Amino acid sequence: MNNCWICGNFADSKEHKFKASDIKKAFGKKFDAYLFNGEKVQPFNSYKDDLIQFPKIICIDCNNNKTRNHDNAYDEFVKYAYSNHQKILNEKYIDFQDIYGNEMWLEKKIDLYRYYAKHAGCKVSTSEFEFDLTNLSKFILGKDVCEDFVLKFELKQAIEILIKVTNKINKYTHLYNSETIVYTAGNELIFGGWTTNNYITANWVIGKNISDEDYLRMYQETESVLLTDCKFPIENKNENDEDDKFSKIDFMKDTHLKYENGYNNTPQKKINFFEFLIENN
């Protein structure tokens, strides 16, 4: 029997690793899709599949009521990021007033951060490591800042190319939930990961007192985005190998993973990247 890591009540609800609305929008009610977790590819055909949900680690009230505004802010954000990808790419920043309006942008931007904090907290809560998520849960429930959380948005050129090329063959939606990278800084555990919805990636880091309270980008009306090109090396398989036949699953395990990792294609490079995010938050 577990308690909700957000509020402490009985955990009686599963949280989606991808929003159910994203899955429904992409695939409808009946579909054949694949989940790749960085290690293996597994098929699923329902947005209710346990494969794409965390176990019961939060409560129904937190999932359906207390974080509803967070979900709404996320929905508006990804819709804008998808429709305005070229604008963001040209300007190299996201204008949150443009997304949420003159009067609501700050409130909704903070709710957006809280959405990703909930996702990241679920990742940490289901890891094999123990970590005090109290500061993160207080932030999700209404505290103005979180000393333990860093978030940074990114556009990946390789993913843009993958989406456009694949869509010429079949309708394609790109949703990716990375593995959780865990490392130590001094005596403290640091957790890092990212999630991608089509053209936008949200990188997150959780650790004790890693966020600069004096100057949080969360309160900025405009926020710069990382722009990652596609010039990282990709090893091609031997085209003369007769046994090397095309496989959709092998393609996802090979291409999708390399395009998502980009230059951060080793555990140490991922750690260096998360340290960069902490230092430049």
HUNOR-V248669 format. One record per run of one state. SS is the DSSP state (A for helix, B for strand, O for the rest). FROM is the first residue (numbers start at 1). LEN is the number of residues. If there is no record, write none. Layout:
BEGIN
ss->SS from->FROM len->LEN
ss->SS from->FROM len->LEN
END
This chain:
BEGIN
ss->O from->1 len->2
ss->B from->3 len->1
ss->O from->4 len->6
ss->B from->10 len->1
ss->O from->11 len->2
ss->B from->13 len->4
ss->O from->17 len->3
ss->A from->20 len->8
ss->O from->28 len->5
ss->B from->33 len->4
ss->O from->37 len->4
ss->B from->41 len->4
ss->O from->45 len->5
ss->A from->50 len->3
ss->B from->53 len->6
ss->O from->59 len->1
ss->A from->60 len->7
ss->O from->67 len->1
ss->A from->68 len->16
ss->O from->84 len->1
ss->A from->85 len->7
ss->O from->92 len->1
ss->B from->93 len->3
ss->A from->96 len->5
ss->O from->101 len->4
ss->A from->105 len->21
ss->O from->126 len->8
ss->A from->134 len->7
ss->O from->141 len->8
ss->B from->149 len->8
ss->A from->157 len->11
ss->O from->168 len->7
ss->B from->175 len->3
ss->O from->178 len->3
ss->B from->181 len->5
ss->O from->186 len->2
ss->B from->188 len->10
ss->O from->198 len->2
ss->B from->200 len->8
ss->O from->208 len->9
ss->A from->217 len->3
ss->O from->220 len->2
ss->B from->222 len->3
ss->O from->225 len->1
ss->B from->226 len->3
ss->O from->229 len->19
ss->A from->248 len->14
ss->O from->262 len->5
ss->A from->267 len->13
ss->O from->280 len->2
END
